């Protein structure tokens, strides 16, 4: 039993009544001790920590963190800006510009080559001949019962029947009119030179469409500044 709890026994009180009174007073005393302990803790906490300064400290920490975050983001943006313009310039020159110039060159190109041909071509037709030429006799030719006219000295013989001998190698003028049938396989061996401008073929329009597609991007990227200094000054 705590020392500060004292009870006076009066006349007529029994031991049971006194015990009941103690059991009732003990919880009340414990609650009082707990309240005193909490009060002492609160007073001690207030003495060690300045509660009024907590909002100011919170805003100070928040400001420092915000400043650090902004500084890091600003440094990242500056780094990206410094490297972005050269990257865009290289991209325009090596990719977009190269593609555009390649399509222009392809549209202005010419297809030049030599095609070797080796084949047999069938020839089936009738050859019409109507020409004057000379033929040479390959042997002596005898003409019997020919009618000849002779003028010799003062004598003239007209329509005299006779036999004529035409010796070998005699040239005779003739008029040839005949049809010669032709049915042969003609061998063809030759090299054919080819020179075709691309802009005169069906490839011209696709190359033109590709150039029109890339040209706006090429011009836009070319107009961008080459570095951060040009971007800040507004001059290309």
C-alpha positions in Angstrom: 0.0 0.0 0.0 1.4 3.5 -0.9 2.6 5.5 2.0 0.6 8.6 1.2 -2.7 6.7 1.4 -3.8 6.9 5.0 -7.2 6.0 6.4 -8.6 6.5 9.8 -10.7 3.8 11.3 -13.8 5.1 13.0 -15.8 3.3 15.5 -18.1 0.8 14.1 -16.2 0.3 10.8 -15.3 -3.2 9.9 -12.2 -4.5 8.0 -14.3 -5.3 4.9 -15.6 -1.8 4.7 -12.0 -0.4 4.9 -10.8 -2.8 2.2 -13.6 -1.7 -0.1 -12.7 2.0 0.4 -9.0 1.2 -0.5 -10.0 -0.6 -3.7 -12.1 2.4 -4.8 -9.4 4.9 -4.1 -6.5 3.1 -5.7 -7.6 3.5 -9.4 -8.2 7.2 -8.9 -4.8 7.6 -7.5 -3.2 5.8 -10.5 -5.1 8.1 -12.9 -3.7 11.1 -11.1 -0.2 9.8 -11.3 -0.6 9.2 -15.0 -1.8 12.7 -15.7 1.1 14.1 -13.7 3.6 12.0 -15.8 2.1 13.1 -19.1 2.2 16.7 -17.9 5.8 16.5 -17.0 6.6 14.8 -20.4 4.8 17.6 -22.3 6.6 20.3 -20.3 9.9 18.6 -20.9 9.3 18.2 -24.7 8.3 21.9 -25.0 11.5 22.9 -23.2 13.7 20.8 -25.6 11.9 21.5 -28.8 10.7 25.0 -30.0 7.3 24.1 -31.3 6.8 27.5 -32.8 9.9 27.1 -34.9 8.7 23.9 -36.6 6.8 25.6 -39.5 9.8 27.8 -40.2 12.1 24.9 -40.3 9.8 23.0 -42.6 9.6 25.8 -45.1 13.4 26.2 -44.9 14.0 22.5 -45.7 11.4 22.6 -48.5 13.0 25.7 -50.0 16.4 24.1 -50.0 15.1 20.9 -51.6 13.2 22.9 -54.3 16.3 25.0 -55.0 18.4 21.8 -55.4 15.8 20.2 -57.7 15.6 23.3 -59.9 19.4 23.5 -60.1 19.7 19.9 -61.2 16.9 20.2 -63.8 18.4 23.5 -65.1 21.8 21.8 -65.5 20.2 18.8 -67.3 18.3 21.2 -69.7 21.5 23.1 -70.5 23.4 19.9 -71.2 20.6 18.7 -73.5 20.4 22.0 -75.3 24.2 22.2 -75.8 24.2 18.7 -77.4 20.8 18.8 -79.1 21.7 21.4 -81.8 24.8 19.6 -83.1 22.8 16.3 -83.1 20.0 17.9 -85.1 22.5 19.4 -87.5 24.2 16.0 -88.1 20.9 14.3 -88.5 19.8 16.8 -91.1 23.1 16.5 -93.0 23.7 12.8 -92.8 20.1 11.4 -92.9 17.5 13.8 -94.2 19.8 15.8 -96.5 21.5 12.7 -97.8 18.2 11.0 -98.6 16.9 14.1 -100.4 20.0 14.5 -102.5 20.1 10.8 -103.3 16.6 10.9 -104.7 17.4 14.0 -106.8 20.5 12.2 -108.2 18.5 9.1 -108.9 15.9 11.0 -110.8 18.6 12.7 -112.9 20.5 9.5 -113.5 20.7 7.6 -116.8 20.7 3.8 -117.2 23.7 3.1 -119.4 24.8 -0.4 -120.2 25.5 -2.8 -123.1 23.3 -5.8 -123.7 24.9 -8.7 -125.5 22.5 -10.6 -127.9 23.1 -14.0 -129.2 20.1 -15.8 -130.7 18.6 -17.4 -133.8 15.7 -15.6 -135.4 13.3 -17.6 -137.6 12.8 -16.1 -141.1 9.8 -17.3 -143.1 8.7 -15.1 -146.0 8.5 -14.8 -149.8 11.1 -12.6 -151.4 9.8 -10.8 -154.5 12.5 -10.1 -157.2 11.9 -7.6 -160.0 15.3 -6.4 -161.3 17.6 -6.0 -164.2 21.0 -7.8 -164.0 23.6 -9.6 -166.1 24.3 -13.3 -166.1 27.4 -15.1 -167.2 27.1 -18.4 -169.1 28.9 -21.2 -167.3 29.1 -23.2 -170.5 28.5 -23.0 -174.2 24.8 -22.5 -175.1 23.3 -23.6 -178.4 20.2 -22.0 -179.8 18.6 -23.9 -182.7 16.1 -22.4 -185.2 16.9 -18.8 -184.2 15.8 -16.0 -186.5 18.5 -13.5 -187.2 19.0 -10.3 -189.1 22.3 -9.7 -190.9 23.7 -6.6 -192.5 27.1 -7.1 -194.1 28.5 -5.0 -196.9 25.8 -4.3 -199.4 23.8 -7.4 -198.4 20.9 -7.4 -195.9 19.3 -10.6 -194.6 16.2 -10.4 -192.5 14.6 -13.2 -190.5 17.1 -15.8 -191.7 16.7 -19.1 -189.7 20.0 -20.3 -188.2 21.6 -22.1 -185.3 23.5 -19.9 -182.8 26.2 -20.9 -180.4 26.8 -18.7 -177.4 30.3 -19.4 -175.9 31.0 -19.9 -172.3 31.6 -16.7 -170.1 29.3 -14.7 -172.3 27.4 -12.0 -170.3 23.7 -11.7 -171.1 21.6 -8.8 -169.7 18.4 -10.2 -168.2 15.3 -8.9 -166.4 14.5 -11.0 -163.4 10.9 -11.2 -162.1 10.3 -14.0 -159.7 9.2 -15.0 -156.1 11.8 -16.7 -153.9 10.4 -18.5 -150.7 12.6 -18.0 -147.6 12.5 -20.4 -144.6 15.7 -20.1 -142.6 17.0 -19.6 -139.0 19.1 -16.4 -139.0 21.8 -16.2 -136.3 21.9 -12.8 -134.6 25.0 -12.0 -132.6 25.4 -8.3 -131.5 25.9 -5.9 -128.6 23.2 -3.3 -128.1 24.1 -0.1 -126.3 21.4 1.2 -123.9 21.2 4.8 -122.6 17.8 5.5 -120.9 17.2 8.7 -118.8 15.4 7.7 -115.5 13.3 10.9 -115.6 11.8 9.6 -118.9 10.7 6.3 -117.4 7.9 5.3 -114.9 10.4 5.8 -112.0 10.4 9.6 -112.4 7.1 10.2 -110.6 8.0 8.0 -107.5 11.3 9.8 -107.1 9.5 13.2 -107.4 7.0 12.2 -104.7 9.9 11.1 -102.4 11.6 14.5 -102.9 8.4 16.4 -102.1 8.0 14.4 -98.9 11.5 15.1 -97.6 11.9 18.7 -98.8 9.8 20.4 -96.0 11.7 18.5 -93.2 15.0 19.3 -94.9 14.3 23.0 -95.1 12.9 23.1 -91.5 15.9 21.3 -90.0 18.3 23.4 -92.1 16.8 26.6 -90.6 17.4 25.5 -87.0 20.4 27.0 -85.2 23.6 25.1 -85.2 24.4 25.7 -81.5 23.1 27.2 -78.3 24.7 30.6 -79.1 22.8 30.9 -82.3 19.6 29.9 -80.6 20.0 32.6 -77.9 21.0 35.3 -80.4 18.3 34.4 -82.9 20.7 34.3 -85.8 21.5 31.3 -88.1 
